[in-house]
Amino acid sequence: MDSRLYSQADFASIEGKDIMERAQIFAEFMSDLRERHHLQYRRVSLTGSTPVMKVVDPYTGQIRDMIYLASNDYLNLTHHPRVIKAGRDALDKYGAGAGSVPLLGGTTDLHVGLEEDIARFKGCESAIIYTSGFGSNAGTLISLLQKEDCAILDMLVHASIVDGCQSTNIRYFSHNDMASLERALKRSQDKYRTRLVVVDGVYSMDGDIARLDRIVELSHHYGAYVMIDEAHATGVLGENGRGTPEHFNLEGKVDIVAGTLSKGLGGVGGFIASSKALVEYIRYYSRHYIFSTAMAPQVAGSLREALKVIEEEPELREKLWNNINYFRKALLTMGFNTGNAETAIFPIIIGDDLKVKEICRRCHEANIYVNPVVYPAVSKKLSRVRISLMAQHTRDQLDQVLDVLDIVGREYGVI
Ligand SMILES: Cc1ncc(COP(=O)(O)O)c(C=O)c1O
């Protein structure tokens, strides 16, 4: 099979082929991608998430020291000494796992403390934690919205939000387009019991920021609630790293603040922060929470410390923003199309899947770790190389990356 003629979407369903036959055909596609060195997913790291990472080259077996530009660990808290120590202390005190679901014995004082810390950090009355951000979005939305209700979604919200809305009505509005949101709000007026507008604070593939001031104003004007997913904003946006509501001076004004604990906070898990009553409701109705073992205590221990680090070490966020501003200016000067990127995530929009794969191959060979984002993850005309920065990337490392991008960008006619 020539993988250049297909995309992953072609194998999601194949007429007349059962699941085993379909998997076999997909395996042939993957095997051809591998032969062409076009598969840049699941490369194995030997060091975890660090600005320069030791990576096993999937094609040669060689160990490469690669500048790592694909994590969401924006402040590199996964490796912060205080965060590591807090996790170790919790491991010693509470053991390796929670041992039970949260309602039936899996809740320790660390879990309760983390929920209180998150509620305070996010300026909400209360918070609930899940073992994944995907689970917290999907599990919460499934428990809240039914067939009498309506979710009004920005068309680029994360997959976990779309999956959480499968048993309710969905209306989409154009990405960050306030006229389109207003039309959706007007057209859905008086038709549903609850309307919930859901947006991401920072969009994971584009790095742009939701226009939260207008979104809250419009939604509340038309009687809808607002939920925001702060996955890529926590630790990054706002003077104190509290995220998009802080950035817009809207703390306490967003009805439901969701997020992950797995990106800027450097751990794993998700949270929902809201009123005390709504959080208590979710605790007893969300199947993803009720029927899933509580977060490992060492993760909760690390996360509590990570929140403190974000508050007590603002210089980390300052370094991140210095890197963002430097890198953005350089990419734009070189002539790359980075869409509306304004945070630590940079799409280099190329609009040609094959070129994206070739550029990622060349970056890999030059020890630059980036990921291709191609159809069906984004539309073909928006296929891209996705780059994300850390506070700890040095100027010298960023310059090395820019030099390589300059060479391959010219070679493939992108700039
Ligand atoms: C915007 C957004 N929301 C939710 C998630 C899911 O979070 P987690 O990785 O913690 O499951 C992600 C992660 O990929 C994300 O980018």
The ligand as a MOL file (V3000), in Angstrom:
LIG
                    3D

  0  0  0     0  0            999 V3000
M  V30 BEGIN CTAB
M  V30 COUNTS 16 16 0 0 0
M  V30 BEGIN ATOM
M  V30 1 C -8.1830 21.2410 25.4670 0
M  V30 2 C -8.0040 19.8880 26.1070 0
M  V30 3 N -8.9330 19.4400 26.9710 0
M  V30 4 C -8.8320 18.2350 27.5480 0
M  V30 5 C -7.7630 17.4000 27.3000 0
M  V30 6 C -7.7000 16.0600 27.9550 0
M  V30 7 O -6.8540 16.1290 29.0620 0
M  V30 8 P -6.0290 14.9070 29.6180 0
M  V30 9 O -4.8270 14.7710 28.7390 0
M  V30 10 O -5.6970 15.3150 31.0080 0
M  V30 11 O -6.9090 13.7020 29.5530 0
M  V30 12 C -6.7620 17.8310 26.4490 0
M  V30 13 C -5.5870 16.9650 26.2250 0
M  V30 14 O -5.1970 16.5100 25.2670 0
M  V30 15 C -6.8850 19.0940 25.8040 0
M  V30 16 O -5.9730 19.5250 24.9290 0
M  V30 END ATOM
M  V30 BEGIN BOND
M  V30 1 1 1 2
M  V30 2 1 2 3
M  V30 3 2 2 15
M  V30 4 2 3 4
M  V30 5 1 4 5
M  V30 6 1 5 6
M  V30 7 2 5 12
M  V30 8 1 6 7
M  V30 9 1 7 8
M  V30 10 2 8 9
M  V30 11 1 8 10
M  V30 12 1 8 11
M  V30 13 1 12 13
M  V30 14 1 12 15
M  V30 15 2 13 14
M  V30 16 1 15 16
M  V30 END BOND
M  V30 END CTAB
M  END
